[in-house]
Amino acid sequence: MKKSSTPVTITQNSSRFLSMGKVLEWKQTETGISGISENGFFKLSVYEEGTIRIQASRHQDFDPNPYSVVSSPKKTQFTLREKSGKLHLETSKLNLQINLLNFSIQYFSNDGKLLNADDQLGIGWIGTEVSCFKQVQENEKFIGLGEKTGNLNRAGKAYTNWNTDYFAYGVGDDPLYMSIPFYLGIHENGTYGIFFDNTHQSVFNFGASNNRFIYFSAVDGDMDYYFIHEPSVSGIISKYTELTGRMKLPPKWALGYQQCRYSYYPDKEVLTLASTFRDKNIPADVIYLDIHHMESYKVFTFDGVKFPDAKGMIKALKSKGFKVVVILDPGIKTEKGYLPYDEAKKKDLFVKYPDGSEYQAQVWPGWCAFPDFTKEKTRSWWAEKMEFYIEAGVDGFWTDMNEPASWGQFTPNLIEFDFEGQTASHRKARNIYGMQMAKSTQEGSLLHKKDERPFVLTRSGFSGIQRFAAAWTGDNVSSDEHMLAGVRLVNSLGLSGVAFSGYDVGGFAGEASKGLFARWISIGAFAPFFRSHSMINTNDSEPWSFGEEVEEISKNYIQLRYKLLPTIYSKFYLSTLSGLPISASLAIDYPSDPKIFQTAYQNQYLFCDSFLIAPVESTKEIAKVYLPKGSWYYFYSDEIYDGEREIYLDTPLSYLPVLIKSGSIFTSQSTVFNSEEKHDGILQVHVYQGAEGSTFVHYEDDGRSHRHEKGIYFKREIKLDTDSLSLVFGEAEGQYKSDYDKLRIYFHGFSSEVVNLNGKSIKLKSENHAFLGRLTEFDPLPEHNHPYYEIQDLKYLEAEHSSEKIEITGLF
């Protein structure tokens, strides 16, 4: 321990910048160090070898956020020594050097490379505002921050975290609905992540309006951040989600196509919608009921005129294979005799002014009070009230307007929230309000449907929201620019721990053109969350609303989504273990490739590890696509291209640019029209020849219950080994019998005619294989014919799908 003979005096708040100042005393603790500087208190905690928590405050008692971090420090070996005015804290992955003159920190990898360093200003305050200033490494790129518009590389820009209801936002506007104060820095010395765990309004400035530093700051609260270093971007994301939690496996139906409108009513329109999907053989799993399902927009009600027999309507939808999701808004109409209002008022569950009076604001029902979801009693009450919907047969819940939003969009900062018994103002509670509403809604679903997995969709959230809900990117606009911006938003959410997210296909505000809807639905088929949604007083926006050609294109891609459900579901399972995204920015696997950060290519991403998706505007007939390292197969024809170069591809509306990474494996099945419909019992396994092999984890369970958590699942690894020229299906794990009785293994790019199956010689069969159906030629003129791709003479092998090990050799 080092002590100062000088008494500690914490200087009063000032309008000038006040740094931490010189370290006066420090001591080693079980998990790191703590101490006092001239102007503050600090604590460093070693969470594990590559994760360090840094806390600094003007107050002796730190004020942590109780909502985001769910893990505790692991028992980790570290060394501590003082040398030349610096304190050295070392683990097997990191070497921190803390300058005792100004409490600035440098972070080095275990091989001595500088990863990140504080500017000499370090941590400090201007009044209550707390900031941490960082040096910029040469050619450093910054990615992440969740739901943020703009470029993949955020260098040169600044962003604000303040959950905001923003109808028809621009493609460069900020802030939006959700705040995730986590980013990654990438440069030639390595990669690191920083999670700033402060729920107040915060700013991340990556070099806007200055050429000296980057910084992150909050209007109040502690400087409380986690520094994460791992050898890879994926490793950092996994460690971040280990801190803030990972999603639970959703019900399989939530991965299917979902149809929404503001609003479908009355009940006859909803039933006609469902029948039309089935009559046209367009797969779909979910129909949404927006705010018009309610009586005068009051939550926990059904409109008795528009929906006189809601329970009967939902039963009829279920008979057609549909699930029903209803919207939930937090505003409770202040109407005496309205049971939810009377109950919550009596139980003292609403947000209040400092003098104890009830805070009210106008939303859809008129003047409303707002449940205080930072109070456990409120969350329990809300969960109990959800019995109303679940008794009617509702399957999922859509929490909207939960920033919280109100007319005027200017909530007074002095209103107060319980904040788990630590009364806090709106400044501190706003950013986590939507997350706690989502948590309460998830708990309500689990309370009343104990044997079924919940599905909650949220508009607002904070770090850790992935534990409670899927996310969508709010009230977007029907335009090509918004379509591509939505792709970047989803990819950025994936970089930030939210693996289950999507956008409103077709755009919410405005009206999509025929071409735009066709292109958007093809891209949406390769998004984690796949929902079309449109606004009141606009043209219909269902797959058949744009004419026969667009209907067939939409049908093709929605059917493809259902064919790929075995792959998608398996990837969701892996994501619950790793926290890694379903739609993955190329910055995860190729962070040192400067091309992937260029404006022309930053929208490209990997879907379920194998599919390279190159989103392109609906107006473009030719696209320039960048292929990263390796070789790549054009999905529809198996034409192969070398990587690390740009290629040109034709992009008719019927063919979105999709390529498959060589050496990949993915699975598919026969066409079904909802996720619970019986397929033909054949698991199709697509194997692509390449210089490097891969391992695919195939996963199954019943798709709806929690039985998988007790070992009732079917899981096996399928490994392509290019050294031994073999494909091995590992012995299956778990107590669930596979839904597939047979295997059909397709060999893409291999020239083998005969292979050995468990030592027995088998001659391969062949077929012409198409992933998309042929479009009808509505116009008889040949120059208007649609392109059509088949993979010619594709070799395949059929076998029984047993649980035992299966080995195929002789591949070349």
C-alpha positions in Angstrom: 0.0 0.0 0.0 1.2 3.5 -0.8 -0.1 6.3 1.5 0.1 10.1 1.3 0.8 12.3 4.2 -1.4 15.0 2.6 -5.1 14.9 3.7 -7.5 14.3 0.8 -9.6 17.2 -0.3 -12.2 16.6 -3.0 -12.5 19.9 -4.9 -16.0 21.2 -5.4 -17.7 21.0 -8.8 -16.5 23.5 -11.3 -17.4 24.8 -14.7 -13.7 24.0 -15.7 -12.3 20.6 -16.4 -11.1 18.8 -13.3 -8.9 15.7 -13.8 -8.4 12.9 -11.3 -5.1 14.4 -10.5 -2.2 12.7 -8.7 -2.7 9.3 -7.0 -2.3 9.9 -3.2 -2.8 6.4 -2.0 -3.6 2.9 -3.3 -3.9 -0.6 -2.0 -4.1 -4.0 -3.5 -7.4 -5.8 -3.2 -8.5 -9.4 -3.9 -9.5 -8.5 -7.4 -7.2 -5.5 -8.2 -6.5 -2.2 -6.7 -8.4 0.8 -5.1 -7.3 4.2 -4.1 -7.6 7.9 -3.8 -6.4 10.7 -6.1 -6.3 14.4 -5.5 -9.8 14.8 -7.0 -11.4 11.4 -6.9 -11.7 7.8 -5.8 -10.8 4.8 -8.1 -11.0 1.1 -8.3 -9.7 -1.4 -10.8 -11.1 -4.9 -10.9 -9.6 -7.8 -12.8 -12.7 -9.7 -14.1 -10.6 -12.2 -16.0 -7.4 -12.3 -17.9 -8.6 -10.0 -20.7 -11.3 -8.0 -19.0 -10.6 -5.1 -16.5 -13.2 -2.9 -14.9 -12.2 0.8 -14.2 -14.3 2.8 -11.8 -13.7 6.5 -10.9 -15.9 8.8 -8.9 -16.0 12.1 -7.1 -17.6 10.2 -4.2 -16.2 7.5 -1.9 -19.1 5.2 -2.6 -19.4 4.1 -6.2 -22.8 4.1 -8.0 -23.0 1.0 -10.3 -25.7 0.3 -12.8 -27.7 -2.6 -11.4 -29.2 -3.7 -14.7 -26.6 -4.6 -17.3 -23.8 -6.7 -16.0 -24.7 -10.2 -14.9 -21.3 -11.7 -14.2 -18.9 -11.3 -11.3 -15.1 -11.2 -11.3 -13.5 -14.6 -11.8 -10.6 -15.7 -9.6 -7.8 -14.5 -11.8 -4.0 -14.5 -11.3 -2.4 -11.1 -11.7 0.8 -9.4 -10.5 1.2 -5.8 -9.2 4.3 -3.8 -8.9 5.3 -0.1 -8.8 8.1 1.1 -11.0 9.3 4.5 -12.2 6.1 6.3 -11.1 3.8 3.8 -12.7 1.8 0.9 -11.3 2.0 -2.2 -13.4 -0.9 -4.6 -13.3 -0.4 -7.7 -15.4 -2.5 -10.7 -16.3 -1.7 -13.4 -18.9 -3.4 -11.3 -21.6 -2.9 -7.7 -20.5 -0.4 -5.3 -19.0 -1.8 -2.1 -17.5 0.5 0.8 -16.7 -1.2 3.3 -14.5 0.6 6.7 -14.3 0.5 7.7 -10.6 1.0 11.4 -11.5 -2.3 11.8 -13.4 -4.1 8.4 -13.2 -3.9 7.8 -16.9 -3.8 4.2 -18.1 -2.0 2.4 -20.9 -3.2 -1.0 -22.0 -0.7 -3.4 -23.6 -1.1 -6.9 -25.0 1.0 -9.7 -23.4 3.5 -9.4 -26.2 4.0 -5.7 -25.5 1.9 -4.0 -28.2 0.0 -0.9 -27.2 -3.7 -1.5 -27.6 -5.1 1.6 -26.0 -3.9 4.6 -24.0 -5.5 7.4 -22.1 -4.7 10.9 -23.2 -2.8 12.6 -20.4 -6.1 14.3 -19.4 -7.3 10.9 -18.5 -10.6 10.8 -16.5 -12.1 14.0 -15.3 -15.2 16.1 -14.7 -16.9 19.3 -15.8 -19.5 19.8 -13.1 -21.3 16.5 -13.0 -20.2 15.5 -16.5 -17.6 12.7 -16.4 -15.3 11.9 -19.3 -12.5 9.6 -20.3 -10.1 10.8 -23.0 -8.2 8.4 -25.2 -5.4 8.6 -27.6 -6.0 7.4 -31.2 -3.7 4.7 -32.6 -2.6 5.0 -36.2 -5.3 4.1 -38.7 -7.6 3.1 -35.9 -11.1 2.1 -36.8 -14.1 2.2 -34.4 -17.1 -0.1 -34.8 -20.2 -1.0 -32.7 -22.4 1.2 -30.5 -25.5 -0.8 -31.3 -28.4 1.0 -33.0 -26.4 3.8 -34.7 -26.8 5.1 -38.2 -23.9 6.1 -40.4 -20.8 4.2 -41.5 -19.5 0.9 -40.2 -16.3 2.7 -39.2 -17.4 5.5 -36.8 -14.1 7.4 -36.9 -14.6 11.2 -37.2 -18.1 11.1 -35.9 -19.8 11.6 -32.5 -22.9 9.8 -31.2 -25.3 10.3 -28.3 -27.0 7.6 -26.2 -30.4 8.9 -25.2 -33.3 6.6 -26.1 -35.5 8.6 -28.5 -38.8 8.1 -30.3 -37.9 9.2 -33.8 -40.6 8.6 -36.4 -39.2 8.4 -40.0 -35.6 9.1 -38.9 -33.0 10.0 -41.5 -30.3 7.5 -42.4 -27.7 9.7 -40.6 -29.8 10.8 -37.6 -28.9 10.2 -34.0 -29.9 9.2 -31.4 -32.5 6.6 -32.1 -34.5 4.2 -29.8 -31.8 2.1 -28.2 -28.5 2.8 -26.4 -25.7 0.3 -26.2 -22.5 2.1 -25.0 -20.1 -0.6 -26.2 -17.6 -0.2 -29.1 -14.5 -1.9 -30.5 -11.2 -0.3 -31.6 -9.3 -2.0 -34.4 -5.7 -1.2 -35.5 -2.5 -3.0 -36.5 -1.5 -3.8 -32.9 -4.7 -5.6 -32.1 -8.4 -5.1 -31.1 -10.1 -4.1 -27.9 -13.6 -3.3 -26.6 -14.8 -0.7 -24.2 -18.2 -0.9 -22.4 -19.2 2.3 -20.6 -21.6 1.1 -18.0 -23.4 4.3 -17.2 -27.2 4.7 -17.9 -27.2 8.5 -18.1 -27.1 10.3 -21.4 -23.7 9.6 -22.9 -21.6 10.8 -25.8 -19.0 8.8 -27.8 -16.8 11.1 -29.8 -14.5 9.3 -32.2 -12.6 12.4 -33.3 -15.4 14.8 -34.3 -14.3 18.5 -34.1 -10.8 17.8 -32.7 -7.6 16.1 -33.8 -6.2 15.2 -30.3 -8.3 12.5 -28.8 -11.5 10.4 -28.7 -13.6 10.3 -25.6 -16.7 9.0 -24.0 -18.7 10.9 -21.4 -21.9 11.0 -19.4 -23.9 13.9 -18.0 -23.7 12.4 -14.5 -22.7 9.3 -12.6 -19.4 7.5 -12.3 -16.8 6.7 -14.9 -17.4 2.9 -14.9 -16.1 1.1 -17.9 -14.8 -2.4 -18.9 -11.8 -2.8 -21.1 -11.8 -6.1 -23.0 -9.0 -7.6 -25.0 -9.1 -10.9 -26.8 -7.1 -12.1 -29.9 -10.2 -11.7 -32.2 -13.2 -9.4 -32.7 -15.5 -12.4 -32.1 -13.7 -13.1 -28.8 -14.3 -9.6 -27.6 -18.0 -9.7 -28.5 -18.3 -13.1 -26.6 -16.7 -11.6 -23.6 -18.9 -8.5 -23.7 -22.0 -10.8 -23.8 -20.6 -12.9 -21.0 -20.7 -9.6 -19.0 -24.1 -8.5 -20.1 -25.8 -11.8 -20.8 -26.9 -13.7 -23.9 -30.3 -14.4 -25.4 -32.2 -17.5 -24.6 -33.1 -19.8 -27.5 -36.3 -18.3 -28.9 -39.3 -20.4 -30.1 -38.7 -21.6 -33.7 -41.8 -19.8 -35.0 -40.2 -16.5 -34.2 -37.6 -17.2 -36.9 -40.2 -17.5 -39.6 -41.8 -14.8 -41.7 -44.0 -12.3 -39.8 -46.6 -9.9 -41.1 -47.5 -6.6 -39.4 -49.5 -3.4 -40.2 -50.6 -0.4 -38.3 -53.2 -1.9 -38.1 -55.0 -5.0 -39.3 -58.7 -4.7 -38.3 -61.5 -5.8 -37.9 -61.2 -9.5 -37.2 -62.5 -10.4 -40.7 -59.5 -8.6 -42.2 -57.1 -10.5 -40.0 -58.7 -13.8 -40.9 -58.6 -12.9 -44.6 -55.0 -12.1 -44.4 -54.2 -15.5 -42.8 -56.3 -17.3 -45.5 -54.6 -15.4 -48.3 -51.1 -16.5 -47.1 -52.3 -20.1 -47.1 -54.2 -19.9 -50.3 -51.2 -18.5 -52.1 -48.8 -21.0 -50.6 -46.6 -18.2 -49.1 -45.1 -19.4 -45.8 -45.7 -17.3 -42.7 -45.8 -17.9 -39.0 -46.9 -14.7 -37.3 -49.6 -12.0 -37.6 -49.4 -8.9 -35.4 -52.2 -6.9 -33.8 -51.2 -3.2 -33.5 -52.8 -0.5 -31.4 -56.3 -0.8 -33.1 -56.9 -4.1 -31.4 -57.4 -2.2 -28.1 -60.5 -0.4 -26.8 -59.5 3.3 -27.2 -55.9 2.3 -27.3 -55.9 1.0 -23.7 -53.5 -1.8 -23.0 -54.9 -5.1 -21.7 -58.2 -4.6 -23.6 -59.7 -5.7 -26.9 -62.0 -3.5 -28.9 -65.4 -5.1 -28.6 -66.6 -3.7 -32.0 -63.5 -4.5 -34.2 -62.8 -7.8 -32.3 -66.0 -9.0 -30.7 -64.6 -12.5 -30.2 -60.9 -12.1 -30.0 -60.4 -15.5 -28.4 -62.3 -17.1 -31.3 -60.4 -15.2 -33.9 -57.0 -16.2 -32.4 -58.2 -19.8 -32.2 -59.1 -19.7 -35.9 -55.6 -18.2 -36.7 -54.0 -21.0 -34.8 -55.9 -23.6 -36.8 -54.2 -22.1 -39.9 -50.8 -22.4 -38.3 -50.4 -18.8 -37.2 -49.1 -17.3 -34.0 -50.4 -14.0 -32.8 -48.3 -11.1 -31.3 -49.9 -8.1 -29.7 -48.5 -4.7 -29.1 -48.0 -3.4 -25.5 -47.5 0.3 -24.8 -46.5 1.5 -21.3 -48.9 4.4 -21.1 -51.9 3.6 -18.8 -54.9 5.8 -19.5 -55.7 7.9 -16.4 -59.4 6.8 -16.4 -61.2 6.0 -13.2 -62.9 2.6 -13.6 -60.2 1.3 -16.0 -58.9 -1.5 -13.9 -55.2 -1.4 -14.8 -55.1 2.3 -13.9 -57.0 1.9 -10.6 -54.9 -1.1 -9.6 -51.5 0.5 -10.3 -52.5 3.8 -8.7 -53.6 1.9 -5.5 -50.4 -0.1 -5.4 -48.2 3.1 -6.0 -46.7 1.7 -9.2 -46.5 4.8 -11.3 -43.6 7.2 -12.0 -43.9 10.3 -9.9 -42.8 13.9 -9.4 -40.4 14.6 -6.5 -43.4 15.8 -4.4 -45.1 12.4 -4.8 -47.7 13.4 -7.3 -48.3 11.2 -10.4 -46.5 12.1 -13.6 -48.8 12.1 -16.6 -48.2 12.7 -20.3 -50.2 12.2 -23.5 -49.9 9.2 -25.7 -52.3 7.2 -27.8 -55.1 6.8 -25.2 -54.8 10.5 -24.1 -53.5 11.4 -20.7 -51.5 8.5 -19.3 -49.6 7.5 -16.2 -46.5 5.3 -16.7 -45.6 2.2 -14.7 -42.3 2.4 -13.0 -40.5 -0.7 -14.4 -37.5 0.0 -12.2 -39.6 -1.2 -9.3 -39.8 -4.9 -8.7 -43.5 -4.6 -7.5 -44.4 -2.9 -10.8 -42.7 -5.6 -12.9 -44.6 -8.3 -11.0 -47.9 -6.5 -11.4 -47.4 -6.0 -15.2 -46.5 -9.7 -15.5 -49.7 -10.7 -13.7 -51.8 -8.4 -15.9 -50.5 -10.2 -19.1 -52.8 -13.1 -18.1 -55.5 -11.2 -20.0 -53.8 -11.7 -23.4 -52.4 -15.2 -22.7 -55.9 -16.4 -21.8 -57.0 -15.2 -25.2 -54.3 -17.3 -26.8 -51.7 -14.6 -27.6 -48.3 -16.1 -28.3 -45.9 -13.1 -28.3 -45.5 -9.5 -27.2 -44.3 -6.4 -28.9 -43.2 -3.6 -26.4 -43.4 -0.3 -28.2 -43.3 3.4 -27.2 -41.0 2.3 -24.3 -38.3 5.0 -24.5 -40.7 6.1 -22.9 -42.4 8.2 -25.7 -45.1 10.8 -25.3 -46.5 13.7 -27.4 -44.1 16.6 -27.2 -41.1 14.3 -26.8 -39.7 16.2 -23.9 -40.1 14.2 -20.7 -39.2 16.4 -17.6 -35.9 15.3 -16.1 -37.0 15.8 -12.5 -39.6 12.9 -12.5 -38.4 10.1 -10.3 -38.1 6.3 -10.6 -37.6 3.7 -7.9 -34.4 2.3 -9.5 -34.4 -0.8 -7.2 -34.9 1.3 -4.1 -32.2 4.0 -5.0 -34.6 6.7 -6.2 -33.3 8.2 -9.4 -34.3 11.0 -11.8 -35.4 10.6 -15.4 -31.8 11.5 -16.4 -30.6 8.2 -14.9 -33.5 6.0 -15.6 -34.7 6.8 -19.1 -32.2 4.6 -21.0 -33.0 1.5 -19.1 -36.8 2.0 -18.9 -37.6 0.0 -22.1 -35.2 -2.7 -21.1 -37.1 -3.2 -17.8 -40.4 -3.2 -19.6 -39.1 -5.9 -21.9 -37.9 -7.8 -18.8 -41.3 -7.6 -17.1 -43.0 -8.7 -20.3 -40.8 -11.7 -20.7 -41.4 -12.6 -17.0 -45.2 -12.3 -17.6 -45.0 -14.7 -20.6 -43.0 -17.2 -18.5 -45.4 -16.8 -15.5 -48.5 -17.7 -17.5 -47.0 -20.0 -20.1 -44.5 -21.9 -18.0 -43.9 -24.6 -20.6 -43.3 -22.3 -23.6 -40.4 -20.1 -24.5 -41.3 -16.4 -24.6 -41.1 -14.1 -27.5 -40.7 -10.4 -26.8 -39.9 -7.7 -29.4 -38.8 -4.3 -28.2 -38.1 -0.9 -29.7 -36.1 0.5 -26.8 -33.3 -1.0 -24.7 -29.8 -0.7 -23.1 -26.8 -3.0 -22.8 -28.2 -6.4 -21.7 -31.5 -6.1 -23.6 -30.6 -9.3 -25.5 -31.5 -11.3 -22.4 -35.1 -10.2 -22.6 -36.1 -9.4 -26.2 -35.5 -9.2 -29.9 -35.1 -5.7 -31.3 -36.3 -4.0 -34.4 -35.0 -0.7 -35.7 -38.2 1.4 -35.3 -40.1 3.6 -37.7 -38.0 3.5 -40.8 -38.9 4.8 -44.3 -39.7 3.2 -47.6 -36.5 4.0 -49.5 -33.4 2.3 -50.9 -31.3 4.4 -48.5 -33.2 3.2 -45.5 -33.1 -0.4 -46.7 -29.3 -0.3 -46.7 -29.2 1.7 -43.5 -31.3 -1.0 -41.8 -28.7 -3.6 -42.8 -26.0 -1.5 -41.2 -28.1 -1.0 -38.0 -28.7 -4.8 -37.7 -25.0 -5.6 -38.3 -24.0 -3.0 -35.7 -26.5 -4.4 -33.2 -24.9 -7.8 -33.8 -21.5 -6.3 -33.1 -23.0 -5.0 -29.8 -24.4 -8.3 -28.4 -28.0 -8.1 -29.9 -28.0 -11.1 -32.2 -31.8 -11.2 -32.7 -32.8 -8.1 -34.6 -34.3 -6.8 -37.8 -36.0 -4.0 -39.6 -39.4 -3.3 -41.1 -39.2 -4.9 -44.5 -40.8 -2.5 -47.1 -40.4 0.5 -44.8 -42.9 1.7 -42.2 -43.3 5.4 -43.3 -44.1 6.0 -47.0 -44.9 3.4 -49.6 -42.5 1.0 -51.2 -42.2 0.7 -55.0 -42.6 -2.7 -56.6 -38.9 -3.1 -57.0 -38.0 -1.8 -53.5 -40.4 -4.3 -51.8 -39.0 -7.2 -53.9 -35.4 -6.3 -53.1 -36.1 -5.6 -49.5 -37.9 -8.9 -48.9 -35.0 -10.8 -50.5 -32.6 -9.1 -48.1 -34.9 -9.6 -45.1 -34.9 -13.3 -45.8 -31.3 -13.2 -44.6 -31.9 -11.2 -41.4 -32.3 -12.7 -37.9 -35.8 -11.1 -37.5 -37.9 -11.2 -40.6 -41.0 -9.0 -40.5 -42.8 -6.8 -43.0 -44.6 -3.8 -41.5 -46.4 -0.8 -43.0 -48.2 2.3 -41.7 -51.8 3.4 -41.6 -53.2 5.3 -44.6 -50.7 3.7 -47.0 -51.1 1.2 -49.7 -51.2 -2.5 -48.7 -47.8 -4.0 -48.2 -48.2 -7.7 -48.2 -46.2 -9.9 -50.6 -49.1 -10.1 -53.1 -49.9 -6.3 -53.0 -47.3 -5.4 -55.7 -48.4 -7.5 -58.6 -47.7 -11.0 -59.8 -44.0 -10.7 -60.4 -43.2 -9.3 -57.0 -45.5 -11.8 -55.4 -43.5 -14.7 -57.0 -40.1 -13.1 -56.0 -41.4 -12.7 -52.4 -42.7 -16.2 -52.3 -39.4 -17.5 -53.6 -37.4 -15.8 -50.8 -39.8 -16.5 -48.1 -39.8 -20.2 -49.1 -36.0 -20.1 -49.1 -36.1 -18.7 -45.6 -38.1 -21.8 -44.5 -35.8 -24.2 -46.4 -32.9 -22.7 -44.5 -34.6 -23.0 -41.0 -32.3 -25.9 -40.0 -29.3 -23.7 -40.5 -30.8 -20.6 -39.0 -32.1 -22.5 -35.9 -28.7 -24.1 -35.4 -27.0 -20.7 -35.6 -29.4 -19.2 -33.1 -28.5 -22.1 -30.7 -24.8 -21.3 -31.1 -25.4 -17.7 -30.5 -27.0 -18.4 -27.1 -23.7 -20.0 -26.2 -21.3 -17.4 -27.7 -23.2 -14.2 -28.0 -22.1 -13.9 -31.6 -24.4 -12.4 -34.2 -26.5 -14.2 -36.8 -25.9 -11.4 -39.3 -22.2 -10.6 -38.9 -20.4 -7.6 -40.2 -17.3 -8.6 -42.2 -15.3 -6.6 -39.6 -15.7 -9.7 -37.3 -13.9 -12.1 -39.5 -11.8 -9.7 -41.7 -10.9 -6.8 -39.4 -7.5 -6.2 -41.0 -9.0 -5.9 -44.6 -9.4 -2.2 -45.3 -11.8 -2.9 -48.2 -14.6 -4.1 -46.0 -14.8 -0.6 -44.4 -15.2 1.2 -47.7 -18.6 2.8 -48.3 -19.2 0.6 -51.3 -18.8 -2.7 -49.3 -19.6 -1.8 -45.7 -23.1 -3.2 -46.0 -22.0 -6.7 -46.9 -22.2 -9.3 -44.1 -22.1 -13.0 -43.4 -25.4 -14.7 -42.5 -25.1 -17.9 -40.5 -21.4 -17.9 -41.1 -21.6 -19.3 -44.7 -23.7 -16.9 -46.7 -22.0 -13.7 -48.0 -24.9 -11.2 -48.5 -24.3 -8.2 -50.7 -27.3 -5.9 -50.3 -27.9 -3.7 -53.3 -30.4 -1.0 -54.2 -33.6 -2.0 -56.0 -32.7 0.3 -59.0 -29.3 -1.4 -59.7 -29.1 -4.1 -62.4 -25.3 -4.7 -61.8 -23.5 -4.7 -58.5 -19.8 -4.5 -57.6 -19.2 -7.0 -54.8 -16.0 -7.4 -52.8 -15.0 -10.9 -51.9 -12.8 -11.3 -48.8 -10.0 -13.8 -48.5 -10.7 -17.3 -49.7 -12.8 -18.5 -52.5 -16.6 -18.0 -53.0 -19.4 -19.9 -54.8 -22.2 -17.9 -56.4 -25.1 -19.4 -54.4 -27.5 -20.0 -57.3 -25.1 -21.5 -59.9 -21.9 -22.7 -58.1 -19.7 -20.5 -60.2 -16.6 -20.0 -58.2 -14.6 -16.8 -57.6 -11.2 -16.1 -56.0 -11.3 -13.8 -53.0 -9.6 -10.5 -52.1 -10.9 -8.9 -55.3 -14.0 -7.1 -56.6 -16.4 -8.8 -59.0 -19.4 -7.6 -60.9 -22.7 -9.5 -60.6 -26.0 -9.1 -62.4 -28.7 -8.1 -59.9 -32.2 -8.6 -61.3 -34.8 -8.2 -58.6 -35.2 -12.0 -58.6 -31.6 -12.7 -57.6 -30.0 -11.0 -54.6 -26.2 -11.3 -54.7 -25.4 -14.2 -52.4 -22.2 -16.2 -52.3 -21.1 -19.2 -50.2 -17.7 -19.4 -48.5 -15.7 -22.3 -49.8 -15.2 -25.1 -47.3 -18.6 -24.3 -45.7 -21.4 -26.6 -44.7 -25.0 -25.6 -44.2 -28.3 -27.5 -44.0 -31.8 -27.1 -45.5 -35.1 -28.9 -45.7 -38.1 -29.2 -48.0 -40.6 -26.3 -48.3 -43.0 -25.9 -45.3 -45.6 -23.2 -44.9 -45.1 -22.6 -41.2 -42.3 -23.6 -38.8 -44.3 -26.3 -37.2 -45.5 -28.0 -40.4 -44.1 -31.4 -41.1 -41.4 -31.5 -43.7 -40.5 -34.5 -45.9 -38.1 -35.9 -43.3 -34.9 -35.4 -45.3 -32.1 -33.2 -43.9 -30.3 -31.7 -46.9 -26.6 -31.1 -46.1 -24.7 -28.8 -48.5 -20.9 -29.2 -48.5 -18.6 -26.9 -50.5 -15.1 -27.8 -51.5 -12.4 -25.5 -50.4 -8.8 -25.1 -49.4 -9.9 -25.0 -45.8 -12.6 -27.1 -44.2 -15.1 -26.1 -41.5 -17.3 -27.5 -38.8 -21.1 -27.1 -38.8 -23.1 -27.7 -35.6 -26.5 -29.2 -36.4 -29.0 -28.6 -33.6 -32.6 -29.7 -33.1 -35.2 -29.7 -30.3 -39.0 -29.4 -30.1 -38.7 -25.7 -31.0 -41.1 -24.4 -28.3 -40.5 -25.8 -24.8 -37.7 -25.5 -22.2 -37.0 -29.2 -22.4 -33.8 -28.6 -24.3 -32.4 -27.1 -21.1 -32.7 -30.6 -19.5 -30.9 -32.4 -22.3 -33.8 -33.0 -24.6 -32.1 -32.0 -27.8 -30.3 -33.5 -30.8 -26.9 -32.0 -31.6 -24.0 -33.2 -33.7 -20.9 -31.7 -35.4 -20.5 -32.1 -39.1 -16.8 -31.6 -40.1 -15.2 -31.2 -43.5 -11.6 -32.1 -43.2 -9.7 -31.0 -46.3 -6.5 -32.8 -45.2 -8.0 -36.2 -45.0 -10.6 -35.4 -47.7 -13.4 -36.6 -45.4 -16.8 -35.5 -44.1 -17.6 -36.7 -40.7 -20.9 -36.6 -38.8 -20.0 -36.9 -35.2 -22.0 -39.0 -32.8 -25.2 -37.2 -31.8 -25.6 -35.7 -28.3 -28.8 -35.3 -26.4 -32.0 -37.2 -25.7 -34.1 -35.8 -28.6 -34.9 -38.0 -31.6 -34.1 -36.1 -34.8 -37.0 -34.9 -36.9 -35.1 -36.1 -40.0 -35.0 -39.7 -40.9 -32.8 -39.4 -43.9 -29.8 -37.4 -45.2 -29.2 -36.0 -48.7 -25.7 -34.7 -48.9 -24.9 -32.4 -51.8 -21.3 -32.0 -52.8 -20.6 -28.6 -54.3 -17.3 -28.2 -56.3 -16.2 -31.8 -55.7 -15.3 -34.0 -58.7 -15.8 -37.3 -56.9 -18.1 -39.8 -58.6 -17.7 -42.5 -55.9 -17.2 -42.1 -52.2 -16.9 -44.4 -49.2 -19.7 -44.3 -46.7 -18.6 -45.9 -43.4 -16.2 -48.0 -45.5 -18.7 -49.0 -48.2 -18.2 -47.7 -51.8 -21.2 -45.6 -53.0 -21.7 -44.2 -56.4 -23.1 -40.6 -56.2 -26.3 -39.5 -57.8 -26.8 -36.2 -59.5 -29.5 -33.6 -60.3 -30.0 -30.1 -61.5 -30.6 -28.2 -58.3 -32.3 -24.7 -57.9 -32.5 -22.8 -54.6 -35.2 -20.5 -56.1 -38.1 -21.4 -58.3 -38.5 -20.3 -61.9 -40.7 -17.1 -62.3 -43.7 -17.1 -64.6 -43.1 -15.4 -67.9 -46.0 -13.0 -67.8 -44.9 -11.1 -70.8 -44.6 -13.3 -73.9 -41.8 -11.2 -75.4 -38.5 -13.1 -75.0 -36.5 -10.0 -74.1 -38.6 -9.8 -70.9 -37.8 -13.3 -69.8 -36.6 -13.7 -66.2 -33.2 -15.2 -65.5 -33.2 -18.6 -64.0 -30.3 -20.4 -62.3 -29.8 -24.1 -61.7 -26.7 -25.9 -60.4 -26.0 -28.4 -63.1 -25.3 -32.0 -62.4 -24.9 -31.5 -58.6 -23.7 -34.7 -57.0 -25.4 -36.1 -53.9 -25.5 -39.0 -51.6 -28.5 -40.4 -49.7 -28.2 -42.1 -46.3 -30.1 -43.0 -43.2 -29.8 -40.2 -40.5 -28.8 -42.2 -37.5 -27.3 -40.9 -34.2 -24.1 -42.9 -34.7 -21.0 -41.5 -36.3 -21.1 -41.3 -40.1 -17.9 -41.0 -42.1 -17.6 -40.2 -45.8 -14.1 -40.5 -47.4 -12.8 -40.3 -50.9 -13.7 -36.6 -51.5 -11.7 -34.7 -54.1 
